[in-house]
Amino acid sequence: MFKNARNLNEFVEGLNDWRKMWGQSPLDLNVAQDRQTIADRLDSELSPENLTCDGELPRSVVNARYASLTKICKELKYLDPNVEFYEFA
């Protein structure tokens, strides 16, 4: 766990819960390849289709999701400036 990265830590814990259910190994923020995997997942979450649930979510929910996901992206980028994002600039 990294200090000052509460949102990122919670996001990774949630990802790891899902990964455990599917028999996948947990992601570790100490591993560069895992950090990029997390960045890729964040990119997926920020895609317009996923962010808005194909336009089904109200704008207020979309805005809240966007704000939360961009906080997580910033924490990850601060932790590792080398991770690459496409949806988050």
N, C-alpha and C positions, 0 to 999 in steps of 0.2 A: 504494500500500500504506500502511496506517495502522499506526503503532506501537501496541502493546498490544491489537491486534485480530487476533492470529494465527489464531484459529479462524474468524473472519469472513473474513479474507483467503483462507484455504484453501477455505472454502465457496464463495466467489465464483469462485475459480480453477476449481473443479470445475464450477460452473454454466456458466462461460464455455467450458470444454472441450466440454460438451454443446451449447451454443448454436452454437459454431463448426461442429460436425458437421452441424447442421441449417441452416447458412447464416445464422444470426441474428447481429446485432451484439453485441459483448461488453457486459456491464454494468460500470458505473464507479461506485465508491463516492463519487466527487466530485460525482455528479449526483443531485439529490434524487429525481427520478422513478425512477431506477434503484434507489435505496435502498428506495423503497416496493415496487418489483417484487421485490427480494430479500426484503423482509418478507412479501410475499404468498406467495412460494415457501416461506419458513419456516413460515408458517401452514399451507400445504398439507402439508408434511412432518410437522407436529405434529398433524394431524387424526388421530383415533383409528384410522381405517381404514389410513392410510398408516404411522403410527407402529408399529402392530402387524402390518403386512402382513396385514390382515384376520384377526387373531387367530392367525396361524401362527407368530409368533416367540415364543421363550421369554421369560419375564418379565425375566430378567437382561439380555437383549439389548435389550428395550424400554426398560428403565431406563437402560442405557448410551446408547441413541440419544436418549432424552429429555434426559438430562444434557448431552450434546454439543450438541443443538439449542438448548437454553435458554441455554447459554453464548454461542452465536452470536447469539441474540436480544438478550441483554444487551449484547454488544459493539456491535451495530447500534443499539440504543436509546441507548446512551451516545454514540455517534457522531452520531446524529440523533434527538433526543427527539420529533420530530414524526412519525416513522413510526408507522403504526397496525398493531397486531396484533389478532387475534381469538382465536386458540388460545392465545397466550402473553399472560399478564396481568401 
